[in-house]
């Protein structure tokens, strides 16, 4: 199966890999710039993250139908170039002494919007490029790449920040988008698009087509509700854990980095195991089992205490959680693509990303409010308890289907 994916998949994979590594190397750079270079207060730093995430999601929402009706490779290249221009503007403005908080906010929104568009177009193109069981292998490669970048990127970015400052990592991120666009341009196969037909433009109802299709399909609906809820609750605990470890428990920065970098390697292990487990036990059984397990392990963070024992608790819990995520995510992504008609793929993926980001922003804010009223550890525990109910949203057994659409090859 590995040999059947072809060189064009390799180029698409390379585009994803280089931009993912660039983004993880620059992880946390904008808050650092806001604090160190612009002397922004804590509220402004939080607003930079929350507002960028929310506005980017809302701006990307109407673009799903537009992407469906366009050839996907030019859209990916345009999204990469947009991210390059926006991201590169920050280091240039910094060197010229013109960088402002408002520019950082605009860059965050533009790059976030373009990232959603790129993901929608690349997912739709992957469905066209790789068929059948090859999708699980392909999604497994994307998943493993993401987790290795998660483990390696922040430490490398931290070293670059220490040597040259946070602006350099932003420049590295910008260059990664150029390299990604170059890899997409090297793809030689055909493209896919959905013609508009007799319509002169897109109807307003097309903007909701992605959500309608998701909610109409029982399997997609269950995966969608489970996915956005789990990701939101997990993300809600990330800043709380940072406050707990770095603030209340006084962990040194290197231990905090170890607590998140080392477990990320478990995602690579899980993604590599995913295909083999499916071949042996079946897709549905593996998806449901890993879905249940990833909802149970986060409650272990409630046992986090100061000292080495607390550090080991976080590493073990996060490792078990991320292994399960590495197994679950490629299967879920494959099921989602195979159940989505080709002519609706981009808008379904856009609807999925937009919903996920909005739910994450809302739950992160709610978690912060709860931690303020009670304590970070209490808020983390509440998040873990709520996660225990999320497997009930997973769909029951069903036969995998490969829907068709009216897309045409160009």
C-alpha positions in Angstrom: 0.0 0.0 0.0 2.9 2.4 0.8 4.2 2.0 -2.8 0.7 2.8 -4.3 0.4 6.3 -2.8 2.6 7.7 -5.6 5.0 10.6 -6.0 2.3 13.2 -6.1 1.2 12.2 -2.6 4.8 12.5 -1.5 4.8 16.1 -2.7 1.5 16.9 -0.9 2.9 15.2 2.2 6.1 17.3 1.9 4.1 20.5 1.7 2.2 19.6 4.8 5.4 18.5 6.6 7.5 21.6 5.9 4.7 24.1 6.9 3.8 22.0 10.0 7.5 22.0 11.2 7.7 25.8 10.5 4.5 26.5 12.5 5.7 24.4 15.5 9.1 26.0 15.5 7.4 29.4 15.7 4.9 28.1 18.4 4.3 30.8 21.0 6.4 33.4 19.1 3.6 36.0 18.8 2.9 36.1 22.6 6.6 36.4 23.2 6.9 39.3 20.7 3.9 41.0 22.3 5.4 40.8 25.7 9.1 41.4 25.0 9.0 43.8 22.0 5.7 45.6 22.5 5.3 45.3 26.3 1.7 44.3 26.0 -0.3 43.5 29.2 -1.5 39.9 30.0 -5.0 40.7 28.8 -3.8 41.9 25.4 -1.6 38.7 25.0 -4.7 36.5 25.8 -6.8 38.6 23.4 -4.2 38.0 20.6 -4.7 34.3 20.8 -8.5 34.2 21.4 -9.5 36.9 18.9 -7.1 35.6 16.2 -8.6 32.1 16.6 -12.2 33.3 16.6 -12.1 35.9 13.8 -10.1 33.5 11.6 -12.7 30.8 12.0 -15.6 33.2 11.2 -13.7 34.6 8.2 -13.0 31.2 6.8 -16.6 29.9 7.2 -18.0 31.3 3.9 -14.9 30.1 2.0 -15.7 26.4 2.0 -18.2 26.5 -0.9 -15.8 28.7 -2.8 -13.0 26.2 -2.4 -15.2 23.4 -3.5 -15.9 25.2 -6.9 -12.2 25.9 -7.5 -9.3 23.7 -8.6 -7.6 22.7 -5.3 -3.9 23.1 -6.1 -4.1 26.8 -7.0 -6.1 27.4 -3.8 -3.4 25.7 -1.7 -0.7 27.7 -3.4 -2.6 31.0 -2.9 -3.2 30.1 0.8 0.5 29.4 1.3 1.5 32.7 -0.4 -1.1 34.6 1.7 0.4 33.0 4.9 3.9 33.9 3.7 3.1 37.5 3.0 1.2 38.0 6.3 3.8 36.2 8.4 6.9 37.7 6.8 5.4 41.2 7.3 6.0 40.9 11.1 9.8 40.4 11.0 10.1 43.1 8.3 8.1 45.6 10.4 10.1 44.7 13.5 13.4 45.4 11.8 12.1 48.7 10.6 10.8 49.6 14.0 7.2 49.7 12.8 5.7 46.6 14.4 2.5 47.2 16.3 0.1 45.0 18.3 -2.6 45.6 15.7 -0.3 44.2 13.0 0.2 41.0 15.1 -3.5 40.7 15.4 -4.1 41.0 11.7 -1.3 38.6 10.9 -2.8 36.1 13.3 -6.2 36.4 11.6 -4.9 36.2 8.0 -2.6 33.3 8.6 -5.3 31.4 10.6 -7.9 32.0 7.9 -5.5 30.9 5.1 -4.6 27.8 7.2 -8.2 26.7 7.3 -8.5 27.2 3.6 -5.4 25.3 2.9 -6.5 22.4 5.1 -9.9 22.2 3.3 -8.4 22.3 -0.1 -5.6 19.8 0.7 -8.1 17.4 2.4 -10.4 17.5 -0.7 -7.4 17.0 -3.0 -6.2 14.1 -0.8 -9.6 12.4 -1.3 -9.1 12.8 -5.1 -5.5 11.7 -5.0 -5.7 8.6 -2.8 -8.6 6.2 -3.0 -9.9 3.3 -0.8 -7.7 1.9 2.0 -4.8 4.1 0.9 -6.5 7.0 2.7 -5.8 5.4 6.1 -2.1 5.0 5.3 -2.0 8.6 4.0 -3.8 10.1 7.0 -1.5 8.0 9.3 1.5 9.7 7.7 0.1 13.1 8.2 -0.7 12.3 11.8 2.8 10.9 12.6 4.4 14.0 10.9 2.3 16.3 13.0 3.3 14.6 16.3 7.0 14.5 15.5 6.9 18.2 14.6 5.0 18.8 17.9 7.9 17.1 19.8 10.8 18.6 17.9 9.5 22.0 16.8 9.1 23.9 20.1 12.5 22.9 21.6 14.2 23.9 18.3 12.2 27.1 18.3 13.1 27.7 21.9 16.8 27.4 21.1 16.4 29.9 18.2 14.5 32.3 20.4 17.3 32.1 23.0 20.0 32.8 20.4 18.2 35.3 18.1 14.9 36.3 19.5 11.3 35.3 18.7 11.2 37.3 15.4 13.6 34.8 13.8 11.3 31.9 14.4 8.5 33.8 12.7 10.7 34.3 9.7 11.4 30.6 9.6 7.7 30.0 9.7 7.2 32.4 6.8 9.8 30.6 4.7 8.2 27.2 5.4 5.0 28.5 3.6 7.1 29.3 0.5 8.6 25.8 0.5 5.1 24.3 1.0 3.8 26.3 -2.1 6.8 25.0 -4.1 6.0 21.4 -3.2 2.4 21.8 -4.3 3.5 23.4 -7.6 5.6 20.3 -8.3 2.5 18.0 -8.2 2.0 16.7 -11.8 -1.3 14.9 -11.6 -4.7 16.2 -12.5 -6.8 18.4 -10.3 -10.5 18.3 -9.2 -13.2 20.9 -9.0 -17.0 21.1 -8.8 -18.5 23.2 -11.6 -21.0 25.9 -10.7 -23.3 24.8 -13.5 -26.0 27.3 -14.5 -25.6 29.3 -11.3 -23.9 32.7 -11.6 -22.7 32.5 -8.1 -23.1 30.8 -4.7 -26.4 30.9 -2.9 -26.4 32.0 0.7 -27.6 28.6 1.7 -24.4 27.1 0.3 -22.6 28.5 3.2 -24.4 26.1 5.5 -24.1 23.1 3.2 -21.1 21.6 5.1 -22.9 21.7 8.4 -26.1 20.3 6.9 -24.3 17.4 5.3 -22.5 16.6 8.6 -25.7 16.7 10.7 -27.7 14.7 8.1 -25.2 11.7 8.1 -25.5 9.8 11.4 -21.8 8.7 11.4 -20.4 12.1 10.4 -22.6 13.7 13.0 -21.3 11.5 15.8 -17.7 11.9 14.8 -18.2 15.7 14.5 -19.8 16.2 17.9 -17.2 13.9 19.5 -14.3 15.6 17.8 -15.1 19.2 18.5 -16.0 18.4 22.1 -12.9 16.4 22.9 -10.5 18.8 21.2 -12.2 21.7 23.0 -12.0 20.1 26.5 -8.4 19.0 25.9 -7.3 22.4 24.7 -9.1 24.1 27.6 -6.7 22.3 30.0 -3.5 23.3 28.2 -3.1 26.9 29.5 -4.4 25.8 32.9 -1.7 23.1 33.1 0.9 25.8 32.2 -0.3 28.0 35.0 -0.3 25.1 37.4 3.1 23.8 36.6 5.0 27.0 35.9 3.1 29.2 38.4 1.9 27.3 41.4 4.3 24.4 41.4 7.3 26.4 40.2 8.5 23.8 37.6 11.5 25.1 35.6 10.9 25.8 32.0 12.9 22.8 30.8 10.7 20.4 32.8 7.6 22.0 31.5 8.9 21.6 27.9 9.8 17.9 28.7 6.3 17.3 30.0 4.8 18.2 26.6 7.6 17.4 24.2 8.3 13.8 25.2 4.6 12.6 25.2 4.2 14.0 21.7 6.4 11.1 20.4 3.5 8.9 21.5 1.4 10.4 18.7 4.0 9.1 16.2 3.8 5.6 17.8 0.0 5.7 17.7 -0.2 6.8 14.1 2.2 4.1 13.0 0.1 1.5 14.9 -3.2 2.7 13.6 -3.1 0.9 10.2 -1.8 -2.3 11.7 -4.5 -2.3 14.4 -7.2 -1.7 11.8 -6.0 -4.5 9.7 -6.1 -6.9 12.6 -9.2 -5.8 14.6 -11.3 -3.7 12.2 -11.7 0.0 11.8 -14.8 0.5 14.0 -13.5 -1.5 16.9 -10.1 0.3 17.0 -11.8 3.7 16.5 -14.3 3.2 19.4 -11.7 1.7 21.7 -9.1 4.4 21.2 -11.9 7.0 21.4 -12.9 5.7 24.8 -9.4 5.5 26.1 -8.5 9.1 25.1 -11.5 10.3 27.1 -10.4 8.4 30.3 -6.7 9.2 30.6 -6.9 13.1 31.0 -8.6 12.6 34.3 -5.3 11.4 35.6 -4.0 15.0 35.5 -6.1 15.6 38.6 -3.4 13.7 40.5 -0.7 16.2 39.5 1.4 17.3 42.4 4.6 19.4 42.9 8.0 17.7 42.4 9.3 14.8 40.3 6.2 12.7 41.0 4.0 15.4 39.5 6.2 15.7 36.5 6.1 11.9 35.9 2.3 12.0 36.3 1.9 14.6 33.6 4.3 12.7 31.2 2.6 9.4 31.7 -0.9 10.7 31.4 -0.1 12.9 28.3 1.8 10.0 26.7 -1.1 7.6 27.0 -3.6 10.3 25.8 -1.5 11.2 22.8 -0.9 7.5 21.8 -4.7 7.1 21.7 -5.1 10.3 19.7 -2.5 9.1 17.2 -4.5 5.9 16.7 -7.9 7.6 16.6 -7.2 10.6 14.4 -6.2 8.9 11.2 -9.2 6.6 11.4 -11.6 9.4 12.1 -10.1 11.5 9.2 -10.4 8.6 6.8 -14.0 7.9 7.8 -14.8 11.6 7.4 -13.3 11.8 3.9 -14.8 8.5 2.7 -18.3 9.5 3.8 -18.2 13.0 2.3 -19.2 13.5 -1.3 -16.3 14.8 -3.4 -18.2 17.9 -4.4 -18.8 18.9 -0.7 -15.4 17.9 0.7 -13.9 21.3 1.1 -17.0 22.8 2.7 -17.4 19.9 5.1 -13.7 20.2 6.2 -14.1 24.0 6.5 -17.3 23.6 8.6 -15.4 21.0 10.8 -12.4 23.3 11.3 -14.4 26.4 12.0 -16.6 24.7 14.5 -13.6 23.1 16.3 -11.8 26.4 16.6 -14.9 28.2 17.9 -15.6 25.5 20.5 -12.0 25.5 21.5 -12.0 29.3 22.0 -15.2 29.1 24.1 -14.0 26.2 26.3 -10.6 27.8 26.8 -12.3 31.0 28.0 -14.7 29.0 30.2 -11.8 27.0 31.7 -9.9 30.2 32.5 -13.0 31.6 34.2 -13.5 28.5 36.3 -9.8 28.4 37.2 -10.1 32.0 38.4 -13.1 31.3 40.6 -11.7 28.0 42.0 -8.1 26.8 41.0 -6.3 25.6 37.9 -6.2 22.0 39.2 -10.0 22.1 39.9 -10.7 23.3 36.4 -8.4 20.6 34.9 -10.3 18.0 36.9 -13.7 19.3 35.7 -12.5 19.1 32.1 -11.4 15.5 32.7 -14.7 14.6 34.2 -16.6 16.1 31.3 -14.4 14.1 28.8 -15.7 10.9 30.3 -19.0 11.4 28.7 -17.7 12.2 25.2 -17.5 8.6 23.9 -21.3 8.4 24.1 -21.2 10.7 21.0 -19.2 8.2 18.9 -21.3 6.6 16.2 -22.3 2.9 16.3 -21.2 0.3 13.9 -21.7 1.1 10.2 -20.4 0.0 6.9 -17.9 2.4 5.3 -19.2 3.9 2.1 -17.5 6.0 -0.6 -20.0 8.6 -1.8 -19.8 10.1 -5.2 -20.2 13.7 -6.3 -20.5 15.6 -9.5 -16.9 16.8 -9.4 -14.8 16.8 -12.6 -11.1 16.3 -13.2 -9.2 19.3 -14.6 
